[in-house]
Amino acid sequence: MSESAGETSYDLVIIGAGPTGLFAAYYAGFRGLSMAVVDSLPEAGGQVTAMYPEKMIYDVGGFAEVRGRDLVRGLLDQAAPFEPAYLLGRKAEKLESVDGGVAITLDGGQTLRAGAVLITAGIGEFTPRPLPAGDGWLGRGMVHFVPALKAHEGQHVVVVGGGDSAFDWVLALHPVAASVTLVHRRAKFRAAESIVRQARELGVRIVTDAEVTRFFDRDGTLAEVEVQVKGAEPEVLRADTVVAALGFTADLGPIESWGLQIDHRAIAVDSTMATPRERVYAAGDVAAYPGKVKLIATGFGEAATAVNNIAVMLDPDAHLFPGHSSNAE
């Protein structure tokens, strides 16, 4: 890393602090590269931290199961010896090619110079879909995600939605909440049949063909919600918290204007994870190629592939394969 008037220089700038970006930071350090990690979210971990920090993840090699927040903590610890610069709560607005590298302009005007940029932005910036009846209640009893299960210990919780996330929150909250009720506007669910069955076996009340239509407070605190079931009289449920798990919309934001080949919020890359634009690479869910499978495990491998190829691009005398990390002293 080096600094000059109004600019900071790195070997590599990583756009996205999700699991793939954090592993890329570790691997860049392992390859002797200086790096900065930029993310519009205020905390590292990307979707894992924002959407399911308490949920168990079952498809990371070496772990029968790992809680989302623990995976993120482990990735941060793994990269820590190499001292990545984390620029969180910052958005990468502009990408320009300059002599010998690229320049990334952040919101606020700060410029980062780098030999290369690696985009690990996942699905991009995501915005939860709103619950119309909950307008004005966000942070006052309504949430879209559950960062800490303990905050809902002993509460009466109503989860709205019919997808995997809605049922995941139901299953996660069931052991700690006083009650959990799921409300879905259709009779059929988008969620996997196995987790719907698991919720039913636990005795979770599931109300279908229904919508939450009103929120009621007691002394300024959410106390109840009204649920309108199709063809029936409205029912009032106790509710200390409503989890509006209705999905989200996503877009890549300014990245879409960077002259990359993008289709359905995914960036086309070759087998080295390079995009058609010189010195710009992508890995993780945001990267696309034939046969792509979107898994955290896939992103880890793509990060290593990208960083190794970036290392050779920056220094043609470097070896593509640096040896196994277990041989490092």
SULHUDA-V766409 format. One record per backbone hydrogen bond with DSSP energy under -1.0 kcal/mol. NH is the residue of the N-H (numbers start at 0). CO is the residue of the C=O. Records with the same first field share a line. If there is no record, write none. Layout:
NH: CO ; CO
This chain:
1: 8
3: 6
6: 3
7: 110
8: 1
9: 112
11: 33
12: 115
13: 35
14: 117
15: 37
21: 17
22: 18
23: 19
24: 20
25: 21
26: 22
27: 23
28: 24
29: 25
30: 26
31: 28
32: 27
35: 11
36: 84
37: 13
38: 86
44: 16
47: 44
49: 45
50: 46
51: 47
56: 65
62: 59
65: 56
67: 54
68: 52
70: 66
71: 67
72: 68
73: 69
74: 70
75: 71
76: 72
77: 73
78: 74
79: 75
81: 78
82: 79
84: 34
86: 36
88: 38 ; 40
89: 38
92: 104
93: 104
95: 102
97: 100
100: 97
101: 113
102: 95
103: 111
104: 93
105: 109
106: 90
108: 105
110: 5
111: 103
112: 7
113: 101
115: 10
116: 278
117: 12
118: 280
119: 14
123: 120
124: 250
126: 248
128: 246
133: 130
134: 131
136: 133
138: 141
139: 136
141: 136
142: 241
151: 148
152: 149
153: 175
154: 151
156: 178
157: 240
158: 180
159: 242
160: 182
166: 162
167: 163
168: 164
169: 165
170: 166
171: 167
172: 168
173: 169
175: 172
176: 172
177: 154
178: 154
180: 156
181: 204
182: 158
183: 206
189: 161
190: 161
195: 191
196: 192
197: 193
198: 194
199: 195
200: 196
201: 197
202: 199
203: 198
206: 181
209: 183
210: 227
212: 225
213: 225
215: 223
217: 220
220: 217
222: 215
223: 215
224: 236
225: 213
226: 234
227: 210
229: 208
231: 228
234: 226
236: 224
238: 222
239: 155
240: 155
241: 140
242: 157
243: 142
244: 159 ; 242
248: 126
250: 124
254: 251
255: 252
256: 253
257: 254
262: 265
266: 285
267: 260
268: 287
269: 273
272: 269
274: 279
279: 276
280: 116
281: 272
282: 118
286: 283
287: 266
291: 288
294: 292
298: 294
299: 295
300: 296
301: 297
302: 298
303: 299
304: 300
305: 301
306: 302
307: 303
308: 304
309: 305
310: 306
311: 307
312: 308
313: 309
314: 310
317: 314
326: 323
327: 324
